[in-house]
Amino acid sequence: MVLRTLWSKWAQVLVSVEPETVVRWHRQGFRLFWRWKSRKGRKNGRPNVTQELRDLIKRLARENPSWGAPRIHGELLKLGFEDEVSERTVQRYMPRRPAVPGSVDRWKAFLRNHSNAIAAMDLFSVPTITFKVLHVFFVIEHGTRRILHVNVTANPTAAWFAQQLREAFPYGEVPRYLIHDNDKKFGKRVLSVIQGMGIKSKPTTYRSPWQNGLCERWILSCRNELLGHVVPLSEAHLRRLLHEYVGYYHEDRTHLRLAKETPMGRESAPKPSATAKVVALPRVGGVHHRYEWRDAA
């Protein structure tokens, strides 16, 4: 570990510091690290988007309500803006548009009527203690809230995504629909794997994270309940932490959407005797607990 190499007495300091303080220091350091990487004068990355180009993007979106980011980006390429802007940047600066009347209700009805036949997938990033960015991919089942698959990589490629999908749905047990972001990371190769498995792809519309709200909610829970209390040391460390958290999420954690049940069906256990006491069973390294009745010894 880098910290151990640079400072041999780092562990002695951590003994007198609260874990929340270490996590806060790491987050502050990560922000400073990326501020340093994106400082002025560096030649890496795309140049800053000028105000003129931002106004032009908004103008094209305003004058052409049916155009999305790909169409506007194509028009900008024809105007000579080849190196100044990417499709992702165009999407970022497009003005928000009102939803099509009734589209929200139609999407909610779709989710409600097909929840037992829907799965969703997403990807989010996690920095390690050395500021290396890792990517967490997961697949979640709508009806039961079970995490069907979770894995970590530093280099998410189309081939890696395809393999994760095969591991998420073994033995031909596939959902009817799979919701995912409308992003280039889920490109043609990934979509072809989804279709080859007999699954109907349901990409969300641009700038509509609520359409994949279950994944967004699980990411929030994972950050609040796990990553907010520990700093991953490596890819293997993060993978182990996630597997422990998924076990807790399935077996112990109650969910409002499931009428305060657990995804794997945790049984209720009334007090077995007058002398029984409630004991705490640590979960996820003591960050969370499960409580059970135990007879006094």
C-alpha positions in Angstrom: 0.0 0.0 0.0 1.3 3.5 -0.9 0.6 5.0 2.5 2.5 2.3 4.3 5.5 2.8 1.9 5.6 6.5 2.4 4.9 6.6 6.2 5.8 3.6 8.4 3.8 4.9 11.4 0.5 5.4 9.6 -1.3 2.6 11.6 -0.5 4.3 14.9 -2.3 7.4 13.9 -5.4 5.5 12.7 -5.8 4.0 16.2 -6.7 7.4 17.7 -8.9 8.5 14.8 -12.6 7.6 14.2 -13.4 5.5 11.1 -15.7 8.3 9.8 -12.8 10.7 10.0 -10.6 8.5 7.8 -13.4 8.2 5.2 -13.9 11.9 5.2 -10.2 12.5 4.8 -10.2 10.1 1.9 -13.0 11.9 0.2 -11.4 15.2 0.6 -8.1 13.8 -0.7 -9.9 12.3 -3.7 -11.5 15.7 -4.5 -8.1 17.4 -4.3 -6.5 14.7 -6.4 -9.0 15.3 -9.3 -8.8 19.0 -8.9 -5.0 18.7 -9.3 -5.5 16.4 -12.4 -7.9 18.9 -14.0 -5.9 22.0 -13.1 -5.4 24.8 -15.7 -2.5 24.4 -18.1 -2.8 20.6 -18.4 -3.1 19.4 -22.0 -4.9 16.1 -21.2 -8.6 15.7 -22.0 -10.9 17.9 -24.1 -10.6 21.7 -24.1 -13.2 23.6 -22.0 -16.5 24.2 -23.8 -16.8 27.9 -24.7 -19.9 29.9 -23.8 -20.6 30.3 -27.5 -20.7 26.6 -28.0 -22.9 26.1 -25.0 -25.4 28.7 -26.4 -25.3 27.0 -29.7 -26.2 23.6 -28.2 -29.1 25.1 -26.4 -30.3 26.9 -29.5 -30.2 23.8 -31.6 -32.2 21.9 -28.9 -34.7 24.7 -28.6 -35.3 25.1 -32.3 -35.5 21.3 -32.9 -37.6 19.8 -30.0 -37.4 16.3 -31.6 -33.6 16.2 -31.8 -31.6 14.3 -29.2 -27.9 14.6 -28.2 -26.7 12.3 -31.1 -28.5 14.4 -33.7 -27.3 17.7 -32.3 -23.7 16.4 -32.0 -23.9 15.3 -35.7 -24.9 18.8 -36.7 -22.1 20.3 -34.7 -19.6 18.0 -36.4 -20.9 19.4 -39.8 -20.2 22.9 -38.5 -16.6 22.0 -37.8 -16.7 21.3 -34.0 -14.9 18.0 -34.3 -12.4 18.3 -31.4 -14.3 20.8 -29.2 -17.3 18.7 -28.1 -18.4 15.1 -27.6 -21.9 13.6 -27.7 -21.8 13.2 -23.9 -20.9 17.0 -23.5 -23.8 17.9 -25.8 -26.1 15.8 -23.6 -24.8 17.6 -20.5 -25.5 21.1 -21.8 -28.9 20.4 -23.5 -31.8 22.2 -21.7 -34.2 20.1 -19.8 -37.3 19.3 -21.7 -40.8 18.6 -20.2 -41.8 15.0 -20.3 -44.3 13.8 -22.8 -47.8 14.0 -21.3 -48.6 10.7 -19.8 -45.1 9.2 -20.3 -44.4 9.0 -16.5 -47.7 7.2 -15.8 -47.2 4.8 -18.7 -43.7 3.9 -17.4 -44.9 3.4 -13.8 -47.7 1.2 -15.1 -45.2 -0.9 -17.1 -43.0 -1.4 -14.0 -46.0 -2.2 -11.8 -47.5 -4.7 -14.2 -44.3 -6.5 -15.2 -42.3 -6.3 -12.0 -41.8 -10.1 -11.7 -40.5 -10.3 -15.3 -38.1 -7.3 -15.1 -34.4 -7.0 -14.2 -32.2 -3.9 -14.3 -28.5 -3.3 -14.6 -26.2 -0.4 -13.9 -22.7 0.7 -13.2 -21.2 3.1 -10.7 -17.6 4.1 -9.8 -15.8 3.8 -6.4 -12.3 5.3 -5.7 -9.8 3.2 -3.7 -7.5 4.5 -1.0 -4.9 5.3 -3.8 -7.5 7.1 -5.8 -7.7 4.4 -8.4 -11.2 4.4 -9.9 -13.0 1.0 -9.9 -16.3 0.3 -11.5 -19.1 -1.8 -9.9 -21.5 -3.6 -12.2 -24.7 -5.2 -10.8 -28.0 -6.7 -11.9 -31.1 -6.5 -9.7 -34.4 -8.2 -10.0 -37.4 -5.9 -9.7 -40.0 -8.2 -8.1 -37.9 -9.7 -5.3 -35.2 -6.9 -5.0 -32.5 -9.7 -5.2 -29.1 -8.8 -6.5 -28.6 -11.4 -9.3 -25.0 -10.5 -9.9 -22.3 -8.0 -8.8 -18.7 -7.6 -9.8 -15.8 -5.1 -9.9 -13.4 -4.1 -12.6 -10.9 -1.3 -13.4 -11.5 -1.6 -17.1 -15.2 -2.1 -18.1 -15.2 -3.4 -21.7 -17.9 -4.7 -23.9 -16.5 -8.2 -23.6 -16.5 -7.9 -19.8 -20.1 -6.7 -19.7 -21.1 -9.6 -21.9 -19.5 -12.1 -19.6 -21.2 -10.6 -16.6 -24.6 -10.9 -18.2 -23.9 -14.6 -18.9 -23.0 -15.1 -15.2 -26.1 -13.2 -14.0 -28.5 -15.4 -16.0 -27.2 -18.9 -16.0 -29.1 -22.0 -17.2 -31.4 -20.0 -19.4 -33.2 -18.4 -16.4 -33.7 -14.9 -17.9 -36.2 -12.1 -17.3 -38.5 -10.9 -20.0 -37.2 -7.3 -19.9 -33.9 -5.7 -18.9 -33.7 -2.0 -18.0 -30.4 -0.2 -18.5 -29.0 3.3 -19.2 -29.0 4.6 -22.7 -25.2 4.9 -22.7 -22.4 3.9 -25.0 -21.0 1.6 -22.4 -23.9 -0.7 -23.2 -23.1 -0.7 -26.9 -24.0 -3.0 -29.8 -22.1 -6.0 -28.5 -23.8 -5.9 -25.2 -27.2 -5.4 -26.8 -26.6 -8.3 -29.1 -25.8 -10.6 -26.1 -29.0 -9.4 -24.4 -31.1 -10.2 -27.5 -29.3 -13.5 -28.0 -30.4 -14.5 -24.5 -34.0 -13.9 -25.4 -34.3 -10.7 -23.3 -36.1 -7.5 -24.5 -33.8 -4.5 -23.9 -35.5 -1.5 -22.3 -33.1 1.5 -22.4 -34.1 4.6 -20.4 -34.5 7.9 -22.2 -31.8 10.5 -21.9 -31.6 12.4 -18.6 -34.3 10.2 -17.0 -32.6 8.4 -14.2 -36.0 7.8 -12.5 -36.8 5.2 -15.2 -34.1 3.1 -13.7 -34.9 4.1 -10.1 -34.4 0.7 -8.5 -30.8 0.7 -9.6 -30.3 4.3 -8.5 -31.8 3.4 -5.1 -29.6 0.4 -4.6 -26.5 2.5 -5.5 -27.6 5.0 -2.9 -28.1 2.3 -0.3 -24.7 0.8 -1.1 -23.0 4.1 -0.7 -24.8 5.1 2.5 -24.7 1.7 4.2 -21.3 0.4 3.1 -19.0 2.7 1.2 -19.7 5.6 3.5 -18.0 3.6 6.3 -15.0 2.0 4.6 -12.4 2.9 2.0 -11.6 0.1 -0.4 -7.9 -0.9 -0.6 -8.0 -2.7 -3.9 -10.2 -4.4 -6.4 -10.3 -7.7 -4.5 -11.1 -5.8 -1.2 -14.0 -4.0 -2.8 -15.3 -7.2 -4.3 -15.2 -8.9 -0.9 -17.0 -6.0 0.8 -19.8 -6.0 -1.9 -20.3 -9.7 -1.5 -20.7 -9.3 2.3 -23.1 -6.4 1.8 -25.2 -8.3 -0.7 -25.5 -11.2 1.8 -26.7 -8.8 4.4 -29.0 -7.1 1.9 -30.6 -10.5 1.0 -30.8 -12.2 4.3 -31.1 -9.6 7.0 -32.1 -6.1 5.7 -35.9 -5.5 5.6 -37.3 -3.5 2.7 -40.3 -1.2 2.6 -41.3 -2.2 -0.9 -41.4 -5.9 0.2 -43.7 -5.0 3.2 -40.7 -5.0 5.5 -39.6 -8.5 4.4 -36.2 -9.5 3.1 -35.5 -10.6 -0.5 -34.7 -14.1 0.7 -37.6 -14.4 3.1 -36.3 -14.0 6.7 -38.6 -15.8 9.1 -40.0 -14.1 12.2 -39.0 -15.6 15.5 -41.0 -14.7 18.6 -39.5 -14.8 22.1 -38.8 -18.5 22.8 -38.8 -18.2 26.6 -39.2 -15.8 29.5 -35.4 -15.7 30.1 -34.5 -15.2 26.4 -32.6 -12.0 25.5 -32.1 -10.1 22.3 -28.5 -10.4 21.0 -26.8 -8.5 18.2 -25.1 -10.4 15.4 -22.6 -8.2 13.5 -22.9 -7.9 9.8 -20.7 -6.3 7.2 -17.8 -6.0 9.6 -19.9 -4.6 12.4 -21.4 -1.7 10.4 -24.8 -3.3 10.6 -26.4 -5.9 12.9 -29.1 -8.6 12.9 -31.0 -9.2 16.1 -32.2 -12.6 17.4 -33.6 -14.1 20.5 -31.2 -16.3 22.5 -31.9 -18.3 25.6 -29.7 -17.3 28.5 -26.8 -19.7 29.2 
